[in-house]
């Protein structure tokens, strides 16, 4: 595979740190996954069939794990948005710390402070999302036979509970808005937007809406370089 000669090791390291340490790119990833999950839900389960419809059992079994996989990934990225905003050092210049470098949704949920109000329903839903995210949304079996019990606890036929998933997301999004309101400020543009291209002396605030455009990372690389140069001054 042909590599981009402009992407040297130092540039990749700076870009990794720049994007990883900002909540904006994490939130963008979360929203993309949520939109994909919503599209799958609305296509496979029309609104009139999303609640207690036995005819939806086939869709639940065939597509339900994938829907839960996407929602699990969306929740994970949103939780990491909050945690990175609170502590950018969770992402180093070469790797992500073990604190957030995992898929343990209930643990990440508690780290954000959302777990202060204990709920068996929330814990159960997070576990189901995690099971689909790690195994059953992607593979037919787990690595170990003993973990197959999780599959039985992640039944999909008539038990997708769209209302519970929607409630979990609403609560999570509200928390993101409360802790990082600048992500929802339409007057703050992402560095990759045409009217907000990075200039030589422009380094964005680390908690501003830095949602990276992954189709063309030229401006992101420039921003990362500027950020690095500013630190060395």
Beta strands, then each sheet from edge to edge (+ up, - down):
end
